Amino acid sequence: WREAANDFACYIVALEGTAVVGFAGCWISFEEAQVTNIALTAMQRGRGYGHLLMCALMRAAAERGVERMTLEVRPSNLPARRLYEWLGFVEIGIRKGYYQDNNEDAILMWNTKLRDTLSDERCARETDARD
């Protein structure tokens, strides 16, 4: 598929055995990356897969020279917001009416110290995610 074949895109897939249980992706532009998606099956939420996927995505982006990463998250998605904050993302703004399904705003978050996050305990544990 098109996005996966793009040199400026990075996608990570989480597997449980041979079953895909989640994925995360980002677009890369010079030293910055924009997280485009992170999704898990309902049964895998709350089991640490989101943490593993984000750390794997951040590592893969950093290996391509990325120093900063941004994302949008729904204000109502408290587990994701907590994860992103734990991973060094800071709220910097709001995108009004961003989500088309319910016109919910998006919180804009940045991690401007990607390599610091990857070098400390927040992403130290090994991952089973594969790109």
C-alpha positions in Angstrom: 0.0 0.0 0.0 1.0 3.5 -0.7 1.9 4.9 2.7 4.0 1.9 3.7 6.0 2.2 0.5 6.8 5.9 1.0 10.4 6.7 2.0 9.1 9.5 4.3 6.7 7.2 6.2 7.4 4.8 9.0 4.9 2.1 10.2 5.3 -0.3 13.1 3.2 -3.4 13.5 2.6 -5.2 16.9 2.1 -8.9 16.7 0.8 -11.4 19.2 2.0 -14.7 17.7 1.1 -14.2 14.0 -1.9 -11.9 14.6 -1.7 -8.2 14.1 -2.9 -6.5 17.3 -1.9 -2.9 16.6 0.1 -0.5 14.5 1.6 3.0 14.7 2.8 5.3 11.9 4.3 8.6 11.3 5.4 10.9 8.4 8.9 12.1 8.5 10.1 15.5 7.2 13.7 16.4 7.9 14.2 16.3 11.7 10.5 16.2 12.5 7.9 13.4 12.5 4.1 13.6 12.7 2.4 10.6 14.2 -0.4 9.8 11.8 -2.0 6.8 13.5 -1.8 4.5 16.5 -4.4 1.8 16.8 -4.9 -1.4 18.9 -7.5 -4.1 18.9 -10.0 -3.6 21.7 -8.7 -6.6 23.6 -5.1 -5.3 23.6 -5.8 -1.9 25.1 -4.4 -1.4 28.6 -1.9 -4.2 28.2 1.2 -2.1 27.3 1.1 -2.4 23.6 0.5 1.3 23.1 3.7 2.0 25.1 5.7 -0.5 23.1 4.4 0.8 19.7 5.1 4.4 20.5 8.7 3.6 21.8 9.3 1.5 18.7 8.0 4.2 16.4 10.1 6.9 18.2 13.2 4.7 17.9 12.6 4.1 14.2 12.1 7.8 13.6 15.2 8.7 15.6 17.2 6.2 13.5 16.2 8.3 10.5 17.4 11.5 12.0 14.2 12.7 13.7 14.7 15.0 16.7 11.2 16.1 17.3 7.8 14.4 17.1 4.3 15.8 17.1 0.8 14.3 17.4 -2.8 15.1 18.0 -5.0 13.3 20.6 -8.6 13.6 21.6 -9.2 15.3 25.0 -11.5 12.4 25.8 -8.7 9.8 25.3 -7.2 10.0 28.8 -5.1 6.8 28.6 -3.4 8.0 25.4 -2.8 11.4 26.8 -1.2 9.9 29.9 1.0 7.7 27.8 2.1 10.6 25.6 2.9 12.8 28.6 4.9 9.9 30.2 6.8 9.7 26.9 7.8 13.3 27.1 5.1 14.9 24.9 3.9 18.3 26.1 0.6 20.0 25.2 1.2 23.1 23.1 -2.2 23.9 21.6 -5.7 22.9 20.5 -7.0 22.2 17.0 -10.7 23.2 17.2 -13.2 20.7 15.7 -10.3 18.5 14.4 -12.1 15.1 14.5 -14.7 14.9 11.8 -16.7 12.1 13.4 -17.9 14.2 16.3 -16.2 17.6 15.8 -14.1 17.0 19.0 -11.1 19.2 19.4 -7.6 17.8 19.2 -4.8 18.5 21.7 -1.6 19.2 19.9 1.5 17.7 21.6 5.2 17.8 20.9 8.2 15.9 22.1 11.2 18.1 21.3 13.7 15.9 23.1 13.1 12.6 21.4 16.6 11.2 22.0 16.5 12.0 25.7 13.2 10.1 26.0 14.7 7.1 24.2 17.8 7.1 26.4 16.1 7.1 29.8 13.8 4.5 31.5 10.7 5.4 29.6 11.6 3.4 26.5 14.2 1.1 28.0 12.3 -2.1 28.0 12.6 -4.4 25.0 9.8 -4.4 22.4 8.2 -7.2 20.3 6.9 -4.6 17.8 8.3 -5.1 14.3 8.4 -2.7 11.4 
